[in-house]
Amino acid sequence: MKLRRLVPFAFLPILASPLDSREPLSSFFTPSSNVVELSDESNVKYSEKAVGNFLHVYLGLKREIPFCQYGYLQGEKIFVYDVNMPIMLSSRDRGTEFIKFICQKDRNYVGMVHNHYDENPCKLSNEDNRRFGSDKLAKIETIVCKTYPDSGIVELKTKVK
């Protein structure tokens, strides 16, 4: 994968849910400058809500924490508008156990996101690749590499099927 910078997305309106709107969901995503995407997957866009969760949850975290990613496809682009924590069974510095089925029950599930707390925070592990490859519903697998809360920047690496 090549390294590249991704532009994040601003405010998701509180008064109207994107899924209930008759307007195309892409209109809810306005470019801003909070996300640095460290892969060549320029067709994945994240909402301000998702970026905000990444900034706060993954700050200085010394264990892996997964989130389900919810979004939609529009042409060649994937828009991630929300993330939600699955039922956790355990969380360690080099792995986590969770119930992915809970994520997959939602029709807007597009994949998983998690962090790594080790010497390779931006590299998908063999287990990550195996899980992603066997997940027939997942379109993306994302790693949160680093967060910079003072500047509001999140570094991500995303793999797309």
N, C-alpha and C positions, 0 to 999 in steps of 0.2 A: 504494500500500500504506500502511496505517496503521501507526503505531508502537505496539508493545505490549511488555510484559515477560513472559517465559516462565520458568517454574520448571523447573530441571533435575532430573535423576533420579539417585538414589543407587546404591549397590552392586549390581553384577551378580554373582550367586554364582559362585565359581570352581569349585566342585565339580559343578555341574550346568549343562550348556549349555542355554540356552533352547530351542533347536531340538530337543533330545532329551527335554525335559520334557513330561509329560502335563498339566502345569499351564498355564493361559493365560499367554502371554508377558507380558502387561501386569502380572502379579503380580511380575515382576522389576524393575519400575520404581517406585521410591518417591520422592515429591516431596521435593526439597531446594531450595536457593536459589542455585545457581551460574550459571544461564543467564539472560541478559537477551535476550529475543527482540524484535527491533526491527521486526517485521512483524505483520500481523494473522492469521498462520497458527497459531492456538492449538492446532490439532490435531496438531502435530508434537512428539514428545517424544524427548529424547536420553538415552542411558544415561550413567552416570558414566564409563565407559570412553571413550566418544566425547568427552565434555566434557574429560576429562583430556588426551586427545590434542590437542584444540584449544588448551587452555591452554599446553601446552609447545611444540608445533610452531610455532604462529603468534606466539609472543612475540617482538616486535621484528623479525620476518622482513621482509626487503626485496625479496622476490620472491614470485611466485604459486606456491602449492603446492596441487595438488588431492588429494582423497581420494574414494574410492568410499564410498558410504553403504549399509549393509546393515541391513535391518529388515523389518518386516511391517506389514500393515494390519489393523486390528481395528475394524470399523465405520467411523466417520468419522476415526479416529485413525491416525497413522503413528508407529510406534515405531522409532527408529534405535538399534540396540544395538551396532553396531560400525562402524568406518571402517578403510579400508586404502588404502595408496598404490598407484596404478596404475603401470605401467611408464612412467617419465618419459623423454621425448626431449629436452626443454629446459625451462628455467624462467628467466623474466626478471621484471623489476619490473612489466611491463604485459602479461603473457601467459605461457602455458605450453603445451607440446605433450606429449600423453600418449596412451597406447593405451587408449581407453575400453572396447574390446571385452573386455579382461581383467575389468573390473568387471561387465560385462553378462552374462558367463558364469555368474555366481553367481545362483541362483534367488531369493536374498533381496536382490538389488540394488534400491535405491529411488531412487538419484540420486547427484549429485555435490555436494561441498562444496569451497570454495576461499576464498582471501583475495584482497584487492586491496591493492596498495601504491601508492596515489596519493591525490589530493585527494578522491576519492569512494569511500572504502573500503567503503561499504554499498550501493552501487548496482550492479545487474547491468548489464554492458556489452552492447552489441549482439551481440557474439560469444557471450556467456553465454546470452542469450535465444534466439539462433539454435540453439545446441547443445542447449539444454534443449527447445526446441520440436521439434527433429528426433529426439530420443531417445525412441522409442516405449515404452521400458521404465521411464524415469525418472518418478517421481511428484513429486519435490521437487528443487529447486536451492537450495543454502544458501551464503551468504557469511558468513565469520567477519569481523566488523567490527573487533573489538578484544578483547584479553584483559587481565585484571587478575589476575596470578598471586598477588599478596599476599592478595587476598580470594577467589581461586578463581572469579572471575566471567568469563564469556565473553559477548560481545555477538554475536548472530547475526541475519541477515535471511534468511528462507526464503520461497521462492515455491513454491506447490503447483499442480499441474495439476488 
